[in-house]
Amino acid sequence: MHNHSEILAHVVRTAREQKNMTQSQLAEKIGIGTRTILEIENNRGNPRFDILVAIVHELNIPSDSIFHLRPIHSEEVIKRLLLELEHCSEKEKQLVLNAALHLVQGLKNMQSLDKIF
């Protein structure tokens, strides 16, 4: 994804689908027309700021998933994880490690499937 509207389209569609909401349901909840959601998700929309805020709020979209457009380098990821882990107990750290290992394996499995199909 190269431009802002592509990123926005992907993030909004993914977040909405994860909440099992239709475009109509999302539009109704934030008081706009369904066509506006359709346009945004099809990379044809440039929503007003107040609409963007309402969508981000309703779908609980982390703002950095839309506005953090520069790639995050491995060193930054590791530093951020370490900062978060500083406030965890040993048991919580082990749970995080197990979850991370499970997620990594799942991602690798998905990538293997993508190569097959």
C-alpha positions as CSV (number, residue, x, y, z in Angstrom):
1,M,0.0,0.0,0.0
2,H,1.5,3.3,-1.1
3,N,-1.0,6.1,-0.4
4,H,-3.0,7.3,2.5
5,S,-6.4,6.4,1.1
6,E,-5.3,2.8,0.4
7,I,-4.2,2.4,4.0
8,L,-7.4,4.0,5.3
9,A,-9.5,1.7,3.0
10,H,-7.8,-1.4,4.3
11,V,-7.8,-0.5,7.9
12,V,-11.4,0.6,8.0
13,R,-12.6,-2.5,6.1
14,T,-10.6,-4.9,8.3
15,A,-11.7,-3.3,11.6
16,R,-15.3,-3.2,10.5
17,E,-15.3,-6.9,9.4
18,Q,-13.6,-7.9,12.7
19,K,-16.5,-6.3,14.5
20,N,-18.9,-8.3,12.3
21,M,-20.5,-5.0,11.2
22,T,-22.0,-4.2,7.8
23,Q,-21.2,-1.0,6.0
24,S,-24.8,0.1,6.7
25,Q,-24.5,-0.7,10.4
26,L,-21.3,1.3,10.7
27,A,-22.8,4.2,8.8
28,E,-26.0,4.2,10.9
29,K,-24.0,4.1,14.2
30,I,-22.0,7.2,13.3
31,G,-24.8,9.1,11.5
32,I,-23.6,9.1,7.9
33,G,-24.7,7.5,4.6
34,T,-23.7,4.0,3.7
35,R,-22.2,5.3,0.4
36,T,-19.6,7.2,2.4
37,I,-18.3,4.0,4.0
38,L,-18.4,2.3,0.7
39,E,-16.3,5.0,-0.9
40,I,-13.8,5.0,1.9
41,E,-13.4,1.2,1.8
42,N,-13.0,1.2,-2.0
43,N,-10.2,3.8,-1.9
44,R,-12.4,6.5,-3.4
45,G,-13.2,8.4,-0.3
46,N,-11.5,11.3,1.4
47,P,-13.6,11.7,4.5
48,R,-13.9,14.9,6.5
49,F,-12.0,14.9,9.7
50,D,-15.1,14.6,11.9
51,I,-16.2,11.5,9.9
52,L,-12.8,10.0,10.2
53,V,-12.7,10.5,14.0
54,A,-16.2,8.9,14.3
55,I,-15.1,5.9,12.3
56,V,-11.8,5.5,14.3
57,H,-13.7,5.8,17.5
58,E,-16.6,3.5,16.6
59,L,-14.3,0.7,15.3
60,N,-11.6,1.3,18.1
61,I,-8.9,1.7,15.4
62,P,-5.5,2.6,16.8
63,S,-4.6,5.9,15.3
64,D,-1.1,4.8,14.5
65,S,-2.5,2.2,12.1
66,I,-3.7,5.0,9.9
67,F,-1.3,7.8,10.6
68,H,2.0,6.0,11.3
69,L,3.0,5.7,7.7
70,R,6.7,5.2,7.9
71,P,7.9,1.6,8.3
72,I,8.8,0.5,11.8
73,H,12.3,-1.0,12.0
74,S,13.0,-4.1,14.0
75,E,15.0,-2.1,16.6
76,E,12.0,0.1,17.3
77,V,9.7,-3.0,17.6
78,I,12.1,-4.6,20.1
79,K,12.5,-1.4,22.1
80,R,8.7,-1.0,22.3
81,L,8.1,-4.5,23.4
82,L,10.8,-4.3,26.1
83,L,9.2,-1.1,27.4
84,E,5.9,-2.8,27.6
85,L,7.3,-5.9,29.3
86,E,9.0,-3.9,32.0
87,H,5.7,-3.5,33.7
88,C,4.8,-7.2,33.5
89,S,5.2,-9.9,36.1
90,E,7.3,-12.9,35.2
91,K,4.2,-14.9,34.6
92,E,2.8,-12.2,32.3
93,K,6.1,-12.1,30.4
94,Q,5.9,-15.9,29.8
95,L,2.3,-15.6,28.6
96,V,3.3,-12.8,26.2
97,L,6.2,-14.9,24.9
98,N,4.0,-17.9,24.4
99,A,1.4,-15.8,22.6
100,A,4.1,-14.2,20.4
101,L,5.5,-17.6,19.4
102,H,2.0,-18.8,18.6
103,L,1.3,-15.7,16.4
104,V,4.6,-16.0,14.6
105,Q,3.9,-19.6,13.8
106,G,0.4,-18.7,12.6
107,L,1.9,-16.0,10.3
108,K,4.4,-18.4,8.9
109,N,1.7,-20.9,8.2
110,M,-0.4,-18.2,6.4
111,Q,2.6,-17.2,4.3
112,S,3.1,-20.8,3.3
113,L,-0.5,-21.1,2.3
114,D,-0.2,-17.9,0.2
115,K,2.7,-19.4,-1.7
116,I,0.6,-22.6,-2.5
117,F,-2.4,-20.6,-3.8
